[in-house]
């Protein structure tokens, strides 16, 4: 009789009959000590597996640009169709520090949703809501 499997991803388990959508919610603390490329790999590895990735604190504008650049180099019609990314700020611009405003820095205090381009479609976005349709392809 086989015992329980340790650290087995549900998407990798052939006995798993559920074809639901997996959502990876990544805390700011998890992302804090990572380099830009480590963050990008963490995100893209999840999305390439068909998961929706939600970042508690988002990415800096430079990190987001780099994510898009790396994604573009990995697109393959048969394998990986790219990403959809939607972000909205968690706090009003008035909550930024004086130094951030003075230096023109954008706060990374925002929620970011990233998913496979062939599975996620944004239906509506405003300052308080991102409404998304996720297919089970």
C-alpha positions in Angstrom: 0.0 0.0 0.0 1.5 3.3 -1.0 1.9 6.0 1.6 1.1 9.7 1.3 3.1 11.6 -1.3 5.2 14.5 0.1 5.5 17.8 -1.8 3.6 16.6 -4.8 2.0 19.3 -6.9 -1.6 18.7 -7.7 -1.0 19.5 -11.4 1.7 16.8 -11.5 -0.5 14.1 -9.8 -1.9 11.8 -12.5 -4.4 10.4 -10.0 -5.9 13.9 -9.5 -9.3 14.0 -11.3 -9.9 17.7 -10.6 -9.2 20.0 -13.5 -9.7 23.2 -11.5 -7.6 26.3 -11.6 -4.7 26.6 -9.1 -4.0 30.0 -7.7 -0.6 30.7 -6.1 -0.8 33.7 -3.7 2.8 34.9 -3.0 3.4 37.1 0.1 5.6 40.1 0.1 7.8 38.4 2.7 8.4 35.5 0.2 9.5 37.9 -2.5 11.5 40.2 -0.3 14.8 38.5 -0.4 14.7 37.5 -4.1 16.6 39.0 -6.9 14.7 40.3 -9.9 15.5 37.2 -12.0 14.5 34.9 -9.1 11.2 36.7 -8.8 10.6 36.4 -12.6 11.5 32.6 -12.6 9.1 32.0 -9.6 6.3 33.8 -11.4 6.9 32.3 -14.9 7.4 28.8 -13.6 4.0 29.0 -11.9 2.3 30.5 -15.0 3.9 28.0 -17.4 2.3 25.3 -15.2 -1.1 26.9 -15.9 -1.4 28.6 -12.5 -2.7 32.0 -11.7 -0.1 33.9 -9.6 -1.2 36.7 -7.2 1.6 38.9 -5.8 0.7 40.6 -2.5 3.0 43.5 -3.1 3.5 43.5 -6.8 6.7 44.3 -8.7 8.6 47.5 -9.3 8.2 49.1 -12.7 11.7 47.8 -13.7 10.9 44.3 -12.5 7.6 44.3 -14.4 9.4 45.4 -17.6 11.9 42.7 -17.2 9.2 40.1 -16.6 7.6 41.1 -19.9 11.0 41.0 -21.7 11.7 37.5 -20.4 8.2 36.3 -21.2 8.5 37.5 -24.8 11.7 35.5 -25.3 10.0 32.3 -24.0 6.8 32.5 -26.1 6.3 29.4 -28.2 3.0 28.8 -30.1 2.8 25.1 -29.1 4.2 25.5 -25.6 3.8 28.9 -23.9 1.5 31.7 -25.2 2.6 34.3 -22.8 1.0 36.1 -19.8 -1.8 38.4 -18.9 -0.9 40.8 -16.1 -3.2 43.2 -14.2 -2.1 45.4 -11.3 -3.8 47.9 -9.0 -2.5 49.9 -6.1 -3.3 48.8 -2.6 -2.9 52.4 -1.2 -3.7 55.8 -2.5 -0.8 57.8 -4.0 -1.1 60.1 -0.9 0.2 57.3 1.2 3.6 57.3 -0.5 6.5 58.7 1.4 7.7 62.2 0.6 11.0 60.8 -0.7 9.2 58.4 -3.1 7.1 61.3 -4.5 10.2 63.5 -4.8 12.2 60.9 -6.6 9.3 59.9 -8.9 9.3 56.3 -7.6 6.1 54.3 -7.8 5.1 52.4 -4.7 5.3 48.6 -5.0 2.4 48.3 -2.6 0.0 46.9 -5.0 -1.7 43.6 -5.8 -0.7 41.9 -9.1 -2.5 39.1 -10.9 -0.6 37.1 -13.5 -1.8 34.2 -15.5 -1.4 32.3 -18.7 -2.5 34.3 -21.7 -4.6 31.4 -23.1 -6.4 30.9 -19.8 -7.1 34.4 -18.3 -9.2 37.2 -19.7 -9.7 40.5 -17.9 -13.4 41.5 -18.1 -13.3 44.6 -16.0 -10.7 46.7 -14.1 -11.1 49.8 -12.0 -9.3 51.2 -8.9 -11.1 48.8 -6.6 -11.8 45.6 -8.6 -10.2 43.3 -11.2 -12.8 41.0 -12.7 -11.3 38.0 -14.6 -12.6 35.0 -16.4 -10.3 32.0 -16.1 -10.8 29.0 -18.4 -9.9 25.4 -17.5 -8.1 24.6 -20.8 
